[in-house]
Amino acid sequence: MNTQASPLNIVALGWGLSAALVVLFVICLAVALVFPEWRGSHAWVGLFSLAPKTTVRVWIDGIVFSIVFGWVAGVVLGPVYNRLIRR
């Protein structure tokens, strides 16, 4: 059995984190639109956009910033993880 950990592919990690954040944003925005009295999903949407929940701008901001934050996290997490597993 091979116990050596393999390094993370930073490009795959960036796309994976971005996709996960986009999906989470869309789910939370949909919940915020359908159930406006629930405050939890509003906080998540507020992390990505300050635009009103019923505008197109909130969708654009949320999706763009989800992709950006996913890539930032991937570019930071990937090299740190790859460096730590070499030890």
C-alpha positions as CSV (number, residue, x, y, z in Angstrom):
1,M,0.0,0.0,0.0
2,N,1.3,3.4,-1.0
3,T,1.1,5.8,2.0
4,Q,2.7,8.7,0.2
5,A,0.2,11.6,-0.3
6,S,0.0,12.9,-3.8
7,P,0.2,16.7,-4.5
8,L,-2.9,18.7,-5.3
9,N,-3.4,20.0,-8.8
10,I,-3.8,23.7,-8.2
11,V,-5.9,24.3,-11.4
12,A,-8.3,21.5,-10.5
13,L,-8.5,22.8,-6.9
14,G,-9.2,26.4,-8.1
15,W,-12.0,25.2,-10.4
16,G,-13.4,22.9,-7.8
17,L,-13.6,25.5,-5.1
18,S,-15.0,28.0,-7.5
19,A,-17.7,25.7,-8.6
20,A,-18.6,24.8,-5.1
21,L,-18.9,28.4,-4.1
22,V,-21.0,29.3,-7.1
23,V,-23.4,26.4,-6.3
24,L,-23.6,27.4,-2.6
25,F,-24.2,31.0,-3.6
26,V,-27.0,30.1,-6.0
27,I,-28.7,27.9,-3.4
28,C,-28.5,30.5,-0.7
29,L,-29.8,33.3,-3.0
30,A,-32.7,31.1,-4.1
31,V,-33.5,30.4,-0.5
32,A,-33.3,34.1,0.3
33,L,-35.7,34.9,-2.6
34,V,-38.2,32.2,-1.7
35,F,-38.1,32.6,2.1
36,P,-37.2,36.2,2.7
37,E,-37.9,35.8,6.5
38,W,-35.0,33.4,6.9
39,R,-31.9,35.4,7.8
40,G,-29.2,32.7,7.5
41,S,-29.0,32.6,3.7
42,H,-29.0,36.4,3.5
43,A,-25.7,36.5,5.4
44,W,-24.0,34.2,2.9
45,V,-25.3,36.3,0.0
46,G,-24.1,39.4,1.8
47,L,-20.5,38.0,1.8
48,F,-20.5,38.3,-2.0
49,S,-22.6,41.3,-2.8
50,L,-24.2,44.3,-1.2
51,A,-26.7,44.7,-4.0
52,P,-30.4,44.2,-3.3
53,K,-31.4,40.5,-3.4
54,T,-34.0,41.1,-6.2
55,T,-31.6,42.6,-8.7
56,V,-29.5,41.1,-11.5
57,R,-26.4,42.8,-10.0
58,V,-26.5,40.4,-7.0
59,W,-26.3,37.4,-9.4
60,I,-23.4,38.9,-11.3
61,D,-21.5,39.9,-8.1
62,G,-22.1,36.6,-6.4
63,I,-21.0,34.4,-9.3
64,V,-17.9,36.5,-10.2
65,F,-16.8,36.8,-6.6
66,S,-17.4,33.1,-5.9
67,I,-15.1,32.3,-8.8
68,V,-12.5,34.8,-7.6
69,F,-12.6,33.6,-4.0
70,G,-12.4,30.0,-5.1
71,W,-9.3,30.7,-7.1
72,V,-7.7,32.7,-4.3
73,A,-8.3,29.9,-1.9
74,G,-7.0,27.3,-4.4
75,V,-3.8,29.3,-5.1
76,V,-3.2,29.7,-1.3
77,L,-4.3,26.3,-0.2
78,G,-2.7,24.2,-3.0
79,P,1.0,25.3,-2.6
80,V,0.7,25.2,1.2
81,Y,-0.7,21.6,1.2
82,N,1.9,20.5,-1.4
83,R,4.7,22.0,0.6
84,L,3.5,20.3,3.8
85,I,3.1,16.8,2.3
86,R,6.7,16.9,1.1
87,R,7.9,16.9,4.7
